């Protein structure tokens, strides 16, 4: 078995004296593990950081084997945001979520492409939060738990949609939501509009919405919780949103 593909590093763990088992999100082969020899070398270290873009070659005697990777490094996004704790937390979160939620060796090219778009905009603080929220929406959809945000579940109207039912994952209009606000989840407008410029507060509301369904539909059935990195992002984003409101 031998293939080549574009990949994004999700994580790496030490194996033996100088090797590592590396998890990549590849475009055509999905979340895929492989052994990297010489992982502790100075030249290899950048490619093993979460969010690094690589060109990967995977080889194994049989398809079901772990196999080995040969990696050629591309852009190392973590280096670009080392001085930006919020952006670094976002990069760590999306990597951890992809590693924890996606089935192994199941292609999801749309999620790979969305991850790439997120990386390309990571240094634009007004844009990456909305891309991240919409990527998480895509993750739910790709795993069979997509939300229905096109029209109100009660009236069928497709205007002034403001909330989502936590039971059905369907949108609810402001008029129909009014009596049940304490039972519904907020639906930020950017999630159903063609816009990527959002405030930190709007992004936080979006992540609360996607996080609710990710936890209950993907992780809880397997007695698991959202990755710690995802929870840390929420805390950091919440503090950033509070600070922005105080300054404003």
HUSULQUI-V211292 format. One record per residue. N is the residue number from 1. RES is the residue in three letters. PSI is psi in whole degrees, -180 to 180 (none if undefined). NEAR is the number of other C-alpha atoms within 8 Angstrom. D_LAST is the distance of its C-alpha to the last C-alpha in Angstrom with 2 decimals. Layout:
BEGIN
n=N res=RES psi=PSI near=NEAR d_last=D_LAST
n=N res=RES psi=PSI near=NEAR d_last=D_LAST
END
This chain:
BEGIN
n=1 res=UNK psi=135 near=8 d_last=57.55
n=2 res=UNK psi=121 near=7 d_last=55.52
n=3 res=UNK psi=161 near=7 d_last=52.38
n=4 res=UNK psi=146 near=8 d_last=49.61
n=5 res=UNK psi=161 near=11 d_last=46.06
n=6 res=UNK psi=143 near=10 d_last=42.50
n=7 res=UNK psi=159 near=12 d_last=40.50
n=8 res=UNK psi=126 near=12 d_last=37.19
n=9 res=UNK psi=129 near=18 d_last=37.63
n=10 res=UNK psi=-33 near=15 d_last=36.33
n=11 res=UNK psi=165 near=13 d_last=37.92
n=12 res=UNK psi=139 near=11 d_last=40.97
n=13 res=UNK psi=142 near=7 d_last=43.05
n=14 res=UNK psi=144 near=8 d_last=45.87
n=15 res=UNK psi=116 near=8 d_last=49.40
n=16 res=UNK psi=-157 near=6 d_last=52.48
n=17 res=UNK psi=-50 near=4 d_last=52.80
n=18 res=UNK psi=18 near=10 d_last=50.78
n=19 res=UNK psi=173 near=13 d_last=49.71
n=20 res=UNK psi=147 near=13 d_last=46.75
n=21 res=UNK psi=118 near=12 d_last=46.36
n=22 res=UNK psi=135 near=14 d_last=43.56
n=23 res=UNK psi=124 near=13 d_last=41.76
n=24 res=UNK psi=149 near=13 d_last=40.78
n=25 res=UNK psi=108 near=15 d_last=39.25
n=26 res=UNK psi=155 near=15 d_last=41.69
n=27 res=UNK psi=-42 near=13 d_last=41.61
n=28 res=UNK psi=-12 near=8 d_last=45.15
n=29 res=UNK psi=7 near=12 d_last=46.01
n=30 res=UNK psi=-158 near=14 d_last=42.90
n=31 res=UNK psi=120 near=16 d_last=41.92
n=32 res=UNK psi=132 near=11 d_last=44.85
n=33 res=UNK psi=157 near=10 d_last=45.98
n=34 res=UNK psi=158 near=12 d_last=48.30
n=35 res=UNK psi=130 near=12 d_last=49.69
n=36 res=UNK psi=119 near=13 d_last=48.67
n=37 res=UNK psi=150 near=8 d_last=51.18
n=38 res=UNK psi=31 near=8 d_last=50.27
n=39 res=UNK psi=-22 near=11 d_last=46.70
n=40 res=UNK psi=1 near=8 d_last=46.35
n=41 res=UNK psi=152 near=7 d_last=47.16
n=42 res=UNK psi=-36 near=6 d_last=44.70
n=43 res=UNK psi=-29 near=5 d_last=44.93
n=44 res=UNK psi=-26 near=11 d_last=44.23
n=45 res=UNK psi=-45 near=10 d_last=41.25
n=46 res=UNK psi=-37 near=10 d_last=38.51
n=47 res=UNK psi=-18 near=14 d_last=39.83
n=48 res=UNK psi=1 near=12 d_last=39.60
n=49 res=UNK psi=143 near=13 d_last=35.87
n=50 res=UNK psi=132 near=12 d_last=33.85
n=51 res=UNK psi=-4 near=14 d_last=32.60
n=52 res=UNK psi=138 near=16 d_last=35.23
n=53 res=UNK psi=133 near=13 d_last=37.00
n=54 res=UNK psi=158 near=14 d_last=40.78
n=55 res=UNK psi=124 near=12 d_last=44.05
n=56 res=UNK psi=142 near=12 d_last=46.13
n=57 res=UNK psi=126 near=11 d_last=49.83
n=58 res=UNK psi=134 near=13 d_last=51.01
n=59 res=UNK psi=141 near=10 d_last=54.66
n=60 res=UNK psi=156 near=11 d_last=56.68
n=61 res=UNK psi=-41 near=7 d_last=60.28
n=62 res=UNK psi=152 near=6 d_last=59.36
n=63 res=UNK psi=-30 near=6 d_last=56.30
n=64 res=UNK psi=-4 near=4 d_last=55.68
n=65 res=UNK psi=160 near=7 d_last=55.62
n=66 res=UNK psi=-45 near=8 d_last=52.50
n=67 res=UNK psi=176 near=11 d_last=53.41
n=68 res=UNK psi=149 near=11 d_last=52.06
n=69 res=UNK psi=143 near=11 d_last=49.35
n=70 res=UNK psi=121 near=8 d_last=49.56
n=71 res=UNK psi=136 near=10 d_last=46.10
n=72 res=UNK psi=119 near=8 d_last=45.15
n=73 res=UNK psi=147 near=12 d_last=41.61
n=74 res=UNK psi=-130 near=9 d_last=39.11
n=75 res=UNK psi=137 near=7 d_last=35.40
n=76 res=UNK psi=96 near=13 d_last=33.98
n=77 res=UNK psi=-28 near=9 d_last=30.32
n=78 res=UNK psi=-37 near=12 d_last=29.72
n=79 res=UNK psi=-32 near=6 d_last=30.43
n=80 res=UNK psi=-18 near=8 d_last=27.71
n=81 res=UNK psi=18 near=11 d_last=24.92
n=82 res=UNK psi=-31 near=8 d_last=26.35
n=83 res=UNK psi=8 near=5 d_last=23.58
n=84 res=UNK psi=90 near=7 d_last=20.88
n=85 res=UNK psi=-37 near=8 d_last=21.18
n=86 res=UNK psi=-45 near=9 d_last=19.19
n=87 res=UNK psi=-39 near=11 d_last=21.27
n=88 res=UNK psi=-39 near=11 d_last=24.37
n=89 res=UNK psi=-38 near=12 d_last=23.79
n=90 res=UNK psi=-43 near=10 d_last=23.54
n=91 res=UNK psi=-43 near=12 d_last=26.75
n=92 res=UNK psi=-38 near=12 d_last=28.49
n=93 res=UNK psi=-50 near=12 d_last=27.55
n=94 res=UNK psi=-35 near=10 d_last=28.87
n=95 res=UNK psi=-45 near=13 d_last=31.97
n=96 res=UNK psi=-38 near=13 d_last=32.68
n=97 res=UNK psi=-43 near=11 d_last=32.23
n=98 res=UNK psi=-40 near=11 d_last=34.59
n=99 res=UNK psi=-37 near=12 d_last=37.08
n=100 res=UNK psi=-31 near=7 d_last=37.07
n=101 res=UNK psi=-32 near=8 d_last=37.08
n=102 res=UNK psi=135 near=9 d_last=39.24
n=103 res=UNK psi=147 near=6 d_last=43.01
n=104 res=UNK psi=138 near=7 d_last=44.93
n=105 res=UNK psi=28 near=8 d_last=46.61
n=106 res=UNK psi=111 near=9 d_last=45.30
n=107 res=UNK psi=136 near=10 d_last=43.97
n=108 res=UNK psi=73 near=11 d_last=40.56
n=109 res=UNK psi=-32 near=10 d_last=40.06
n=110 res=UNK psi=-39 near=6 d_last=37.11
n=111 res=UNK psi=-37 near=10 d_last=35.18
n=112 res=UNK psi=-46 near=11 d_last=36.28
n=113 res=UNK psi=-40 near=9 d_last=35.11
n=114 res=UNK psi=-39 near=10 d_last=31.71
n=115 res=UNK psi=-42 near=9 d_last=31.38
n=116 res=UNK psi=-42 near=8 d_last=32.31
n=117 res=UNK psi=-43 near=9 d_last=29.64
n=118 res=UNK psi=-46 near=11 d_last=27.02
n=119 res=UNK psi=-39 near=10 d_last=28.45
n=120 res=UNK psi=-24 near=7 d_last=28.43
n=121 res=UNK psi=13 near=9 d_last=24.67
n=122 res=UNK psi=-26 near=10 d_last=23.70
n=123 res=UNK psi=1 near=9 d_last=22.16
n=124 res=UNK psi=98 near=7 d_last=19.85
n=125 res=UNK psi=-17 near=8 d_last=16.77
n=126 res=UNK psi=-11 near=9 d_last=15.81
n=127 res=UNK psi=-45 near=12 d_last=19.36
n=128 res=UNK psi=-33 near=13 d_last=21.10
n=129 res=UNK psi=-41 near=11 d_last=19.35
n=130 res=UNK psi=-36 near=13 d_last=20.73
n=131 res=UNK psi=-39 near=12 d_last=24.04
n=132 res=UNK psi=-45 near=10 d_last=24.31
n=133 res=UNK psi=-45 near=13 d_last=23.84
n=134 res=UNK psi=-29 near=9 d_last=26.40
n=135 res=UNK psi=-41 near=11 d_last=28.69
n=136 res=UNK psi=-37 near=9 d_last=28.75
n=137 res=UNK psi=-43 near=11 d_last=29.59
n=138 res=UNK psi=-36 near=10 d_last=32.36
n=139 res=UNK psi=-45 near=9 d_last=33.56
n=140 res=UNK psi=-45 near=13 d_last=34.06
n=141 res=UNK psi=-45 near=10 d_last=35.90
n=142 res=UNK psi=-29 near=9 d_last=38.08
n=143 res=UNK psi=7 near=8 d_last=39.16
n=144 res=UNK psi=15 near=6 d_last=40.15
n=145 res=UNK psi=38 near=8 d_last=37.29
n=146 res=UNK psi=146 near=11 d_last=35.29
n=147 res=UNK psi=149 near=9 d_last=33.06
n=148 res=UNK psi=98 near=8 d_last=34.05
n=149 res=UNK psi=18 near=9 d_last=30.98
n=150 res=UNK psi=-31 near=7 d_last=32.96
n=151 res=UNK psi=160 near=13 d_last=33.76
n=152 res=UNK psi=132 near=14 d_last=33.47
n=153 res=UNK psi=-23 near=8 d_last=35.94
n=154 res=UNK psi=-53 near=6 d_last=37.02
n=155 res=UNK psi=-20 near=7 d_last=37.23
n=156 res=UNK psi=-4 near=7 d_last=37.32
n=157 res=UNK psi=154 near=7 d_last=34.78
n=158 res=UNK psi=23 near=9 d_last=32.51
n=159 res=UNK psi=153 near=6 d_last=29.68
n=160 res=UNK psi=44 near=6 d_last=26.60
n=161 res=UNK psi=123 near=13 d_last=27.01
n=162 res=UNK psi=-15 near=13 d_last=24.34
n=163 res=UNK psi=171 near=14 d_last=26.03
n=164 res=UNK psi=139 near=13 d_last=28.72
n=165 res=UNK psi=125 near=12 d_last=31.71
n=166 res=UNK psi=-16 near=11 d_last=31.92
n=167 res=UNK psi=-44 near=4 d_last=35.68
n=168 res=UNK psi=-19 near=5 d_last=36.33
n=169 res=UNK psi=21 near=11 d_last=33.31
n=170 res=UNK psi=150 near=13 d_last=33.41
n=171 res=UNK psi=156 near=16 d_last=30.67
n=172 res=UNK psi=137 near=15 d_last=30.47
n=173 res=UNK psi=163 near=15 d_last=29.32
n=174 res=UNK psi=-41 near=10 d_last=27.00
n=175 res=UNK psi=-46 near=5 d_last=30.09
n=176 res=UNK psi=-24 near=9 d_last=32.15
n=177 res=UNK psi=-23 near=12 d_last=29.41
n=178 res=UNK psi=-46 near=7 d_last=28.68
n=179 res=UNK psi=-10 near=5 d_last=31.45
n=180 res=UNK psi=27 near=7 d_last=30.71
n=181 res=UNK psi=-33 near=8 d_last=26.95
n=182 res=UNK psi=-8 near=4 d_last=27.59
n=183 res=UNK psi=-8 near=7 d_last=29.99
n=184 res=UNK psi=163 near=11 d_last=28.17
n=185 res=UNK psi=139 near=10 d_last=25.70
n=186 res=UNK psi=138 near=10 d_last=22.57
n=187 res=UNK psi=100 near=13 d_last=23.12
n=188 res=UNK psi=141 near=12 d_last=20.04
n=189 res=UNK psi=-32 near=8 d_last=20.96
n=190 res=UNK psi=-20 near=11 d_last=20.85
n=191 res=UNK psi=-16 near=10 d_last=23.75
n=192 res=UNK psi=15 near=8 d_last=26.06
n=193 res=UNK psi=161 near=6 d_last=24.93
n=194 res=UNK psi=74 near=5 d_last=25.74
n=195 res=UNK psi=147 near=6 d_last=22.32
n=196 res=UNK psi=1 near=10 d_last=21.01
n=197 res=UNK psi=114 near=7 d_last=17.43
n=198 res=UNK psi=161 near=12 d_last=15.20
n=199 res=UNK psi=165 near=8 d_last=11.90
n=200 res=UNK psi=-37 near=12 d_last=12.46
n=201 res=UNK psi=-41 near=8 d_last=12.50
n=202 res=UNK psi=-43 near=10 d_last=15.08
n=203 res=UNK psi=-39 near=13 d_last=17.02
n=204 res=UNK psi=-43 near=12 d_last=17.19
n=205 res=UNK psi=-40 near=11 d_last=18.65
n=206 res=UNK psi=-41 near=13 d_last=21.03
n=207 res=UNK psi=-31 near=10 d_last=22.24
n=208 res=UNK psi=-42 near=8 d_last=22.83
n=209 res=UNK psi=-53 near=11 d_last=25.00
n=210 res=UNK psi=-38 near=11 d_last=26.97
n=211 res=UNK psi=-37 near=9 d_last=27.29
n=212 res=UNK psi=-49 near=9 d_last=28.84
n=213 res=UNK psi=-34 near=12 d_last=31.56
n=214 res=UNK psi=-45 near=11 d_last=32.09
n=215 res=UNK psi=-45 near=11 d_last=32.81
n=216 res=UNK psi=-27 near=9 d_last=35.03
n=217 res=UNK psi=-22 near=9 d_last=36.89
n=218 res=UNK psi=-45 near=10 d_last=37.31
n=219 res=UNK psi=-47 near=13 d_last=37.09
n=220 res=UNK psi=-39 near=10 d_last=38.12
n=221 res=UNK psi=-18 near=8 d_last=41.47
n=222 res=UNK psi=20 near=6 d_last=42.43
n=223 res=UNK psi=42 near=6 d_last=41.25
n=224 res=UNK psi=162 near=7 d_last=38.41
n=225 res=UNK psi=169 near=7 d_last=34.66
n=226 res=UNK psi=146 near=11 d_last=31.83
n=227 res=UNK psi=145 near=10 d_last=31.96
n=228 res=UNK psi=-36 near=6 d_last=30.33
n=229 res=UNK psi=-34 near=10 d_last=28.35
n=230 res=UNK psi=-41 near=14 d_last=26.80
n=231 res=UNK psi=-38 near=9 d_last=25.84
n=232 res=UNK psi=-38 near=9 d_last=24.40
n=233 res=UNK psi=-44 near=12 d_last=22.18
n=234 res=UNK psi=-43 near=10 d_last=20.80
n=235 res=UNK psi=-44 near=8 d_last=20.09
n=236 res=UNK psi=-40 near=10 d_last=18.41
n=237 res=UNK psi=-37 near=11 d_last=16.31
n=238 res=UNK psi=-42 near=11 d_last=15.33
n=239 res=UNK psi=-39 near=8 d_last=14.22
n=240 res=UNK psi=-40 near=9 d_last=12.23
n=241 res=UNK psi=-41 near=12 d_last=10.51
n=242 res=UNK psi=-42 near=8 d_last=9.87
n=243 res=UNK psi=-39 near=8 d_last=8.57
n=244 res=UNK psi=-40 near=9 d_last=6.08
n=245 res=UNK psi=-37 near=7 d_last=4.98
n=246 res=UNK psi=-40 near=6 d_last=5.42
n=247 res=UNK psi=-40 near=5 d_last=3.80
n=248 res=UNK psi=none near=4 d_last=0.00
END
